[in-house]
Amino acid sequence: MTIKATDDHPAPSATTTTPSAIVSAQVIAINPGTLTLRTQDQKIIIAHQPQFKNRSDHKLYVKTMMDICRSGLWIPVNMTTRQLLQYDWFDTPATAYSF
């Protein structure tokens, strides 16, 4: 496949790199329905919290996010979808791998 340049979109060069959609971020605030995260290059991301069928799952999620916030852990976030990765950096469930 050949990519042609237009006035609006120049052709990519060999030295052009596409930034990864997955970045490291720290949880800096937990609000009703959203999480505020800060990336390594100091960008702020507002991510929506997932919807849960029962209250106990939601409580566990919020408690986990509070622990992550307090500890300062870096977690993987998809910048495009503004969501935390469900299965760590590979975004693939561990059960899909054969060890």
C-alpha positions as CSV (number, residue, x, y, z in Angstrom):
1,M,0.0,0.0,0.0
2,T,1.3,3.4,-1.0
3,I,0.5,6.5,1.1
4,K,0.5,9.7,-1.0
5,A,0.9,13.2,0.4
6,T,-1.7,15.8,0.1
7,D,-1.6,19.5,1.1
8,D,-3.4,18.6,4.3
9,H,-1.6,15.4,5.1
10,P,2.1,15.1,4.2
11,A,3.5,11.7,3.5
12,P,5.2,10.1,6.5
13,S,8.9,10.0,6.5
14,A,11.2,7.2,7.7
15,T,12.0,9.3,10.8
16,T,8.4,10.1,11.7
17,T,7.2,8.1,14.6
18,T,3.6,7.6,15.6
19,P,3.1,8.1,19.4
20,S,1.8,5.1,21.2
21,A,-1.8,5.2,22.2
22,I,-0.8,3.3,25.4
23,V,1.0,5.5,28.0
24,S,1.9,5.3,31.7
25,A,-0.2,7.5,34.0
26,Q,-0.8,8.1,37.7
27,V,-4.2,8.4,39.2
28,I,-4.3,11.9,40.8
29,A,-8.0,12.3,41.5
30,I,-11.1,10.1,41.8
31,N,-14.4,11.8,41.2
32,P,-17.9,10.4,40.8
33,G,-17.9,8.7,37.4
34,T,-14.4,9.8,36.4
35,L,-10.7,9.4,37.1
36,T,-8.1,12.1,36.6
37,L,-4.7,10.8,35.5
38,R,-1.4,12.5,34.8
39,T,1.0,11.0,32.2
40,Q,4.8,11.0,32.3
41,D,4.9,14.0,30.2
42,Q,2.5,15.9,32.5
43,K,-0.6,15.7,30.3
44,I,-3.9,15.3,32.1
45,I,-6.4,12.7,31.1
46,I,-10.0,12.5,32.3
47,A,-11.1,8.8,32.1
48,H,-14.6,7.5,32.7
49,Q,-15.0,4.9,35.3
50,P,-16.5,1.6,34.1
51,Q,-20.1,0.7,34.8
52,F,-20.7,-2.1,37.3
53,K,-23.7,-4.4,37.6
54,N,-23.5,-4.5,41.4
55,R,-22.5,-2.1,44.1
56,S,-19.8,-4.3,45.7
57,D,-17.8,-4.4,42.4
58,H,-17.9,-0.6,42.2
59,K,-16.8,-0.3,45.8
60,L,-13.9,-2.6,45.2
61,Y,-12.9,-0.7,42.0
62,V,-12.9,2.7,43.9
63,K,-10.9,1.2,46.8
64,T,-8.4,-0.2,44.3
65,M,-8.1,3.2,42.5
66,M,-7.6,5.0,45.9
67,D,-4.8,2.5,46.8
68,I,-3.2,3.1,43.4
69,C,-3.5,6.9,43.8
70,R,-1.9,6.8,47.3
71,S,0.9,4.6,46.2
72,G,1.8,6.6,43.1
73,L,1.8,3.6,40.9
74,W,2.1,4.1,37.1
75,I,-0.7,2.3,35.3
76,P,-1.3,1.7,31.5
77,V,-3.9,4.0,29.9
78,N,-5.1,4.1,26.3
79,M,-5.0,7.8,25.3
80,T,-7.3,7.2,22.3
81,T,-10.2,5.7,24.3
82,R,-9.3,7.4,27.6
83,Q,-9.7,4.1,29.4
84,L,-7.5,2.0,31.7
85,L,-6.3,-1.2,30.1
86,Q,-8.1,-4.1,31.5
87,Y,-5.3,-6.7,31.1
88,D,-2.1,-4.7,31.8
89,W,0.3,-3.5,29.1
90,F,-0.5,-6.1,26.6
91,D,-4.2,-5.5,26.6
92,T,-4.7,-9.2,26.3
93,P,-6.1,-11.4,29.0
94,A,-3.5,-13.7,30.6
95,T,-5.8,-16.7,29.9
96,A,-5.2,-16.1,26.1
97,Y,-1.5,-17.0,26.5
98,S,-0.2,-20.5,26.8
99,F,2.7,-21.0,29.2
